[in-house]
Amino acid sequence: MLYAIYCVDKPNAAALRTELRPPHQKYLATQTDIIVLAGATQTDDGETATGSMFIVNVHSRKEAEAFAKGDPFNSGGLFEKVVVTRMRKGHWHPENGDKA
C-alpha cells in the first residue's frame, strides 16, 4: 500500500534542519526498500526547504507512521506537522521524475 507523508517544518528551523540532515540521510539509507519517492518541499524559488514529502510502500498505516516517527527530522523536533495519508497509484510515470 502506498502512503504519502507530508511534513511541514517549524518556522525559522533552517539551522535545525542543517543539524539533523546527516542522521536523516543515514536513516533514509536504511529505508530504501520502502521509499518510492522522497524529497524536501521548497519555496517557489527553490532556495528554502519548507518540509519533506515521502511516498512509501508499506503494509499498513502503522508502518507508515513508524517510518515517519523514526525519521530524525521528526524525532529531532524539526516538523511542526506530519500528515500520513493512504493513496492509490492512479497514474505512474517515473520517467518524468528524471526530467525534474
Phi, psi and omega in degrees: 000141178267140174229135172263132179238112183251122184238134180247127178292150170294154178300146175056042185252019183301318181295320178294320177301315179298317180296320184273351184302313180301313178292329176298312180297320177299316180299313181299325179297337178272356186244016186297342179284347180240343183282124175268317180204141178208146176180167179282142167275152188220163170294161184302331179279356178075011185269333188230129174287138180242352182167203180218153176228133178230141165243121181237152178248102183226174184274344185200163174302320180304317179292320178297317179294323178295320176301312181297317180294328182283346181290124178303333173300320181282306182295336179276359174090015180288322189273134173277327184212140175228124179242125178249123184225129175289145179219165174244154179277104180269309178230138186228111180224068185298337179296335178289335177294328179291342181272350185288000000 
